[in-house]
Amino acid sequence: MPIVTRHIPVLIALALAACALGGCSTVNQKLSSGMADYIPAWAGGLPADAPPRQGTPEYDKFMQERERKRQIPAAERGDDAKPATQDAPH
């Protein structure tokens, strides 16, 4: 089945569309990781207490502090995580 000359522009257009879509996935992956930092929490962005992104100096400090707190006994940590107490119905 020979390729007719009028099919060549259609094949080129499909090839260009496939390449464009393939390029979008790479661009969007890089943009989405950076843009999420600028979207407010009320609009679905990261909450204020979210840990820093992996690979940044802040992340290394966060992990060191987390490891330090993990090694301290729970009674001496002094963080806000307190066991939940439930009142029994009387």
Secondary structure as GFF3:
##gff-version 3
##sequence-region A 1 90
A	DSSP	alpha_helix	7	35	.	.	.	ID=ss1
A	DSSP	three_ten_helix	41	43	.	.	.	ID=ss2
A	DSSP	alpha_helix	57	71	.	.	.	ID=ss3
A	DSSP	alpha_helix	74	77	.	.	.	ID=ss4
###
